[in-house]
């Protein structure tokens, strides 16, 4: 039986990861004015790996790992970093934000199915109800914010985004199933390093380094946020959440990403507040809370226990 405080902490780790990923579009939009998408990915994961290495050194972690787990790390790095980011970067060239938001919401569904098949997690009515409620909330947030409805068009972007969500589900399941006996920080470092090495040819092909010197201080700040918080800490905390919670429960936090994006757009980009989007956000929170056993109840218990 996992203590409720451990569940609460793991839930906050997942929430922080999603928060970073949800805000990342603001920074990505700023940097993409100077860098191409693939060169940005190279710099993100290169700088992210350096940040994680610094944290490891400061905390005196041993960097040595058993040779038997190297294949595991390579597979996770390929799926979680290289394949996932390449699929999304390419897909977003041909589909709108609303469609992308909807398609990303397929990831928890894929994760639940794979969790039942390979992790023997239980699928019950509560999970199903929470998932349906969250999907309705995603629809309200993504379509009202973008001003467009979901467009079903079987083009390459549509297919790539579906593959991206399926790939993320497989990555989450593997990260949980493999149970690599090393701290999530160390695992994330090697994954980021592998992802950086695999994406490095893109910056060479596109001669992306020629644009780096053109970045302003503000754009460098956005790039560092993407590297440290989105690519580094985001993946690290996602792994820490999976150490405690079921993969199907952690994946439900993905539904909060469009809500975080909406809030960031209102405060950082001064987009208009739309009531129906706020209602959609509340619906998403309710759906996630149902699946995770009532996060509000866990928070209340934690507060009153102090």
C-alpha positions in Angstrom: 0.0 0.0 0.0 1.5 3.3 -1.1 1.3 6.0 1.6 -1.0 8.9 0.6 1.8 11.4 1.1 3.9 9.6 -1.5 0.9 9.6 -3.9 0.4 13.3 -3.3 4.1 14.1 -4.0 4.1 12.0 -7.1 0.9 13.8 -8.3 2.6 17.1 -7.9 5.6 15.9 -9.8 3.4 15.0 -12.7 1.5 18.3 -12.4 4.8 20.3 -12.5 5.9 18.4 -15.6 2.6 19.1 -17.4 2.8 22.8 -16.2 6.3 23.2 -17.8 5.1 21.5 -21.0 2.0 23.5 -21.2 3.9 26.8 -20.9 6.6 25.7 -23.3 4.7 26.9 -26.4 5.3 30.6 -25.4 9.1 30.0 -25.3 9.1 27.9 -28.4 7.2 30.5 -30.3 9.8 33.2 -29.3 12.8 31.1 -30.2 11.4 29.7 -33.5 11.6 33.2 -34.9 15.4 32.7 -35.2 15.9 28.9 -35.1 14.3 26.1 -37.1 12.3 23.5 -35.1 14.9 20.7 -35.3 17.9 22.9 -34.4 15.8 24.0 -31.4 15.4 20.4 -30.3 19.1 19.8 -30.5 19.9 22.8 -28.3 17.0 22.0 -25.9 18.2 18.5 -25.1 21.9 19.3 -25.3 21.6 22.1 -22.7 19.1 20.0 -20.8 21.6 17.1 -20.5 24.2 19.6 -19.3 21.9 20.9 -16.6 21.0 17.4 -15.4 24.7 16.4 -15.4 25.4 19.5 -13.2 22.7 18.4 -10.7 24.1 14.9 -10.6 27.6 16.2 -9.9 26.5 18.6 -7.2 24.6 15.8 -5.5 27.5 13.5 -5.9 25.6 10.8 -7.8 27.6 8.0 -9.4 27.3 8.2 -13.2 28.3 4.6 -13.7 25.5 2.2 -14.7 25.4 -1.5 -15.3 26.1 -2.4 -19.0 22.9 -4.5 -18.9 20.7 -1.4 -18.6 22.3 0.5 -21.5 20.0 -1.1 -24.1 17.0 0.0 -21.9 18.2 3.6 -21.7 18.9 3.7 -25.5 15.3 2.5 -26.2 13.8 5.0 -23.8 16.0 7.8 -25.3 14.9 6.9 -28.8 11.2 6.7 -28.0 10.8 9.4 -25.3 13.1 12.0 -26.8 14.0 11.5 -30.4 11.0 9.8 -32.0 8.4 11.7 -29.8 9.9 15.2 -30.5 10.5 14.5 -34.2 7.0 13.2 -34.8 5.4 16.2 -33.1 7.7 18.8 -34.7 6.8 17.4 -38.1 3.1 17.0 -37.4 2.6 20.5 -36.2 3.7 21.8 -39.6 0.4 20.6 -41.2 -2.3 20.5 -38.5 -3.7 23.3 -36.4 -3.4 23.8 -32.6 -6.9 22.6 -31.9 -6.5 19.3 -33.8 -3.1 18.8 -32.1 -4.7 19.4 -28.6 -7.4 16.8 -29.4 -5.0 14.2 -30.7 -2.7 14.6 -27.7 -5.6 13.6 -25.5 -5.4 10.2 -27.1 -2.2 9.5 -25.2 -3.9 8.6 -21.8 -6.3 6.3 -23.7 -3.5 4.4 -25.3 -1.7 4.3 -21.9 -4.7 2.9 -20.1 -5.1 0.1 -22.8 -1.4 -0.7 -22.7 -1.3 -0.6 -18.9 -4.1 -3.2 -18.7 -2.3 -5.4 -21.2 1.3 -5.2 -20.0 1.3 -3.8 -16.5 -1.9 -5.6 -15.4 -3.4 -2.4 -14.0 -7.1 -2.4 -13.5 -9.6 -0.6 -15.7 -12.8 0.3 -13.9 -15.8 2.5 -14.4 -14.3 5.3 -12.4 -11.3 5.6 -14.7 -13.5 5.4 -17.7 -15.8 8.1 -16.4 -12.9 10.4 -15.5 -11.4 9.9 -18.9 -14.6 10.8 -20.7 -15.1 13.9 -18.6 -11.5 15.1 -19.1 -11.9 14.6 -22.9 -15.0 16.8 -22.9 -13.0 19.5 -21.1 -10.1 19.2 -23.6 -12.6 19.8 -26.4 -14.0 22.9 -24.8 -10.5 24.4 -24.0 -8.8 23.6 -27.3 -11.6 24.5 -29.7 -12.6 27.8 -28.0 -9.1 29.0 -27.6 -8.0 28.4 -31.2 -11.2 29.5 -32.7 -11.3 26.4 -34.9 -13.1 23.1 -34.5 -11.4 19.8 -34.7 -10.6 19.0 -38.3 -10.6 15.4 -39.2 -8.3 15.1 -42.2 -6.3 12.0 -42.8 -3.2 13.8 -43.8 0.4 13.1 -42.8 0.3 15.5 -39.9 -2.8 13.8 -38.5 -1.2 10.4 -38.8 2.1 11.6 -37.3 0.4 13.1 -34.3 -1.5 9.9 -33.6 1.7 8.0 -33.8 3.3 10.5 -31.4 0.6 9.9 -28.8 0.9 6.2 -29.2 4.7 6.5 -28.9 4.4 8.5 -25.7 2.1 5.9 -24.2 4.6 3.1 -25.1 7.4 5.2 -23.6 5.5 5.7 -20.3 4.7 2.0 -20.1 8.3 1.0 -20.8 9.6 3.5 -18.2 7.3 1.9 -15.7 7.8 -1.7 -16.8 11.5 -1.7 -17.1 11.9 -0.4 -13.5 15.5 0.6 -14.0 17.1 0.5 -10.5 18.7 3.9 -10.7 17.4 7.4 -9.7 15.0 9.0 -12.1 17.5 11.9 -12.4 20.2 9.6 -13.7 17.9 7.8 -16.1 16.6 11.2 -17.4 20.2 12.4 -17.9 21.2 9.5 -20.1 17.9 9.7 -22.0 18.5 13.4 -22.8 22.1 12.7 -23.8 21.0 9.9 -26.2 18.2 12.2 -27.6 20.8 15.0 -28.1 23.2 12.7 -29.9 20.4 11.4 -32.2 19.1 14.9 -33.0 22.6 16.4 -33.5 22.7 15.6 -37.2 19.8 17.9 -37.8 21.6 21.1 -36.6 24.5 20.0 -38.8 22.3 19.5 -41.8 20.4 22.7 -41.4 23.5 24.7 -40.3 21.5 25.8 -37.3 24.6 27.0 -35.4 24.7 30.0 -37.8 21.5 31.4 -36.2 22.5 30.9 -32.6 24.5 34.2 -32.4 21.4 36.1 -33.5 19.4 35.2 -30.4 18.7 38.1 -28.0 19.0 37.8 -24.2 15.2 37.3 -24.0 15.3 34.6 -26.6 18.2 32.9 -24.7 16.1 33.0 -21.6 13.3 31.2 -23.4 15.8 28.7 -24.8 17.2 28.0 -21.3 13.6 27.6 -19.9 12.9 25.0 -22.7 16.2 23.2 -22.0 16.2 23.2 -18.1 12.5 23.1 -17.2 10.8 21.6 -20.2 13.4 19.0 -21.4 15.3 18.5 -18.2 13.1 18.8 -15.1 9.9 17.9 -17.0 11.1 14.5 -18.1 12.8 14.0 -14.7 9.6 14.7 -12.7 7.5 12.6 -15.1 9.8 9.6 -14.3 9.6 10.3 -10.6 5.8 10.3 -10.8 5.9 6.9 -12.6 8.0 5.5 -9.8 5.0 5.8 -7.5 1.7 6.0 -9.4 0.2 3.7 -12.0 1.1 4.7 -15.6 -2.6 5.1 -16.4 -3.1 7.6 -13.5 0.0 9.6 -14.4 -1.0 9.8 -18.0 -4.3 11.5 -17.0 -2.3 14.6 -16.1 -1.8 15.1 -19.9 -5.4 16.4 -20.0 -4.3 19.4 -17.9 -1.8 20.5 -20.5 -4.2 22.5 -22.7 -5.5 24.2 -19.5 -2.0 25.3 -18.5 -1.5 26.5 -22.0 -4.7 28.5 -21.8 -3.7 30.2 -18.6 -0.2 31.0 -19.9 -1.7 32.5 -23.1 -4.0 34.7 -21.0 -1.2 36.0 -18.7 1.8 36.0 -21.0 0.3 36.6 -24.4 -2.7 38.6 -23.2 -5.2 36.5 -25.0 -8.9 37.0 -24.1 -10.5 35.2 -21.2 -13.3 33.0 -22.5 -15.9 31.6 -20.1 -16.5 28.4 -21.9 -12.7 27.7 -21.8 -12.7 28.2 -18.0 -15.6 25.8 -17.7 -13.7 23.3 -19.8 -10.7 23.7 -17.5 -12.8 22.9 -14.5 -14.2 19.9 -16.2 -10.7 18.6 -17.0 -9.7 19.0 -13.3 -12.7 17.1 -12.2 -12.0 14.2 -14.7 -8.3 14.0 -13.6 -9.3 14.1 -9.9 -11.8 11.2 -10.4 -9.2 9.0 -12.0 -6.6 9.7 -9.4 -8.8 9.0 -6.4 -9.7 12.6 -5.6 -6.6 14.7 -5.5 -8.4 17.4 -3.5 -9.1 14.9 -0.7 -5.4 14.0 -0.6 -4.4 17.7 -0.4 -6.9 18.3 2.4 -5.6 15.3 4.4 -2.0 16.5 4.0 -2.9 20.0 5.2 -4.9 18.9 8.3 -2.2 16.3 9.2 0.4 19.1 9.7 
